[in-house]
Amino acid sequence: MKELLKAVIEPLVRHPEELVIDEKVRGREIVLTVSAHPEDIGRVIGRGGRRAQAVRTIMKAKGAMDSRRVSVDILS
C-alpha cells in the first residue's frame, strides 16, 4: 500500500526527497500518514481538496481489492 501511495504522490511534489509516508496496520485497517515539504502540501491536497480526495479514492479501491480498510491522512 505504501508503495502505491508513493507512486501516486511523488510526481506531484517538487521535493520528493522530503516525502515521508508512514504505514500503520491495525488488524484489517491500514492507516497511511503523508508528510511532505511545506511548499508541497498544497500540491498534494489540490484545489478544494480534490486531489487529496482522488488519492483517497484510489487507496480505498485498492484496499477493497485486498479486503482491507484504508485511510490516508495528510499532515500539514
Secondary structure by P-SEA (a helix, b strand, c coil): caaaaaaaccccccccccbbbbbbbcccbbbbbbbcccccccccccccaaaaaaaaaaaaaaaaaacbbbbbbbcc
